[in-house]
Amino acid sequence: MTGVAIRVENLTKRFGTIDAVVDARFTAESGRVTGFLGPNGAGKSTTLRMLLGLIRPDAGTALFDGVPYMDLPAPTRTVGAVLDIGSAHPATTARAHLRTYCVLGGHPSERVDEVIETVELDRFADRRIGGYSTGMKQRLSLATALLGDPDVLVLDEPSNGLDPSGIVWLRTFLRNFAAAGGTVLISSHALGELQNSIDDVVLIDHGRIAWTGALSELTTAGDTLEEAFLRLTTRAGVQ
């Protein structure tokens, strides 16, 4: 790991008359799991897509160790991203899908078996993806993101479709990834679900950042994440 961190400054995006993201500012530090949390429609996915160069911002910057994603010399070796679990063709197998992405990313072929083992898809790697459950597709998407052995993970709602044991597995994986020096930015609308998984919190609502900081600072009053979010947005007048 190289200690890569994410820095977002003044990031803004407007779609017609809708302010999707307004002047967003936050960081995600190496060695820590940062939860990017807020209700559905809060601007999380739009922010992550700007971070990954998929949407052009109207203003502001989104950087990985000071460099925009599109300018990274080997993007998939620096950043592993999970934004859409439906991108894999349903007629192919997980192993074939991963082999294709290995070639596209210029990664060694042995990474296919390594990431299959990492995400515990061993028994299902040669089944067609069309028969996968949502949770299995989530694991495959994470395996794809890991092919380049990246320093940073950017994950959009990665626990959707996972059963309780899968959620525990994901939590353990992310904690271990961060403990090894990696940077994790994980979005979710299920605030309570990630309370035991994250170190730092970025709360967003209606496209505006409501709070950033360590989870321990946010919950000092004994609040749950949901309670803290409601308290902060009410105090800030965000409705």
PEJO-V412452 format. One record per residue. N is the residue number from 1. RES is the residue in one small letter. PHI is phi in whole degrees, -180 to 180 (* if undefined). Layout:
n res phi
N RES PHI
N RES PHI
This chain:
n res phi
1 m *
2 t -113
3 g 74
4 v -65
5 a -127
6 i -102
7 r -134
8 v -114
9 e -131
10 n 56
11 l -70
12 t -141
13 k -147
14 r -124
15 f -113
16 g 63
17 t -96
18 i -101
19 d -85
20 a -73
21 v -141
22 v -128
23 d 52
24 a -74
25 r -139
26 f -169
27 t -132
28 a -131
29 e -94
30 s -67
31 g 80
32 r -140
33 v -104
34 t -106
35 g -89
36 f -102
37 l -119
38 g 169
39 p -66
40 n -57
41 g 82
42 a -78
43 g 114
44 k -64
45 s -64
46 t -62
47 t -62
48 l -65
49 r -69
50 m -68
51 l -58
52 l -95
53 g 75
54 l -88
55 i -131
56 r -83
57 p -71
58 d -77
59 a -160
60 g 91
61 t -135
62 a -138
63 l -130
64 f -110
65 d 52
66 g 86
67 v -125
68 p -63
69 y -54
70 m -66
71 d -101
72 l -67
73 p -65
74 a -142
75 p -54
76 t -76
77 r -88
78 t -102
79 v -127
80 g -108
81 a -125
82 v -126
83 l -117
84 d -141
85 i -81
86 g -96
87 s -81
88 a -78
89 h -70
90 p -66
91 a -85
92 t -95
93 t -93
94 a -61
95 r -63
96 a -66
97 h -58
98 l -68
99 r -62
100 t -62
101 y -70
102 c -65
103 v -65
104 l -61
105 g -89
106 g 71
107 h -98
108 p -62
109 s -63
110 e -66
111 r -65
112 v -59
113 d -65
114 e -65
115 v -74
116 i -60
117 e -68
118 t -59
119 v -93
120 e 61
121 l -106
122 d -50
123 r -73
124 f -118
125 a -65
126 d -106
127 r -92
128 r -69
129 i -65
130 g -60
131 g -96
132 y -77
133 s -75
134 t -59
135 g -63
136 m -66
137 k -65
138 q -61
139 r -65
140 l -65
141 s -63
142 l -66
143 a -59
144 t -62
145 a -65
146 l -88
147 l -56
148 g -85
149 d 50
150 p -74
151 d -86
152 v -127
153 l -119
154 v -120
155 l -125
156 d -104
157 e 52
158 p -73
159 s -92
160 n -58
161 g 88
162 l -80
163 d -78
164 p -53
165 s -68
166 g -67
167 i -65
168 v -64
169 w -60
170 l -62
171 r -58
172 t -65
173 f -61
174 l -66
175 r -63
176 n -68
177 f -61
178 a -67
179 a -62
180 a -84
181 g 104
182 g -77
183 t -108
184 v -124
185 l -119
186 i -127
187 s -97
188 s -165
189 h -95
190 a -90
191 l -60
192 g -68
193 e -63
194 l -100
195 q -59
196 n -95
197 s -112
198 i -115
199 d -101
200 d -125
201 v -131
202 v -121
203 l -99
204 i -130
205 d -149
206 h 50
207 g 78
208 r -118
209 i -73
210 a -91
211 w -169
212 t -138
213 g 152
214 a -70
215 l -57
216 s -62
217 e -75
218 l -72
219 t -108
220 t -64
221 a -84
222 g 84
223 d -69
224 t -78
225 l -61
226 e -61
227 e -64
228 a -65
229 f -62
230 l -63
231 r -63
232 l -70
233 t -70
234 t -67
235 r -66
236 a -82
237 g 79
238 v -83
239 q -124
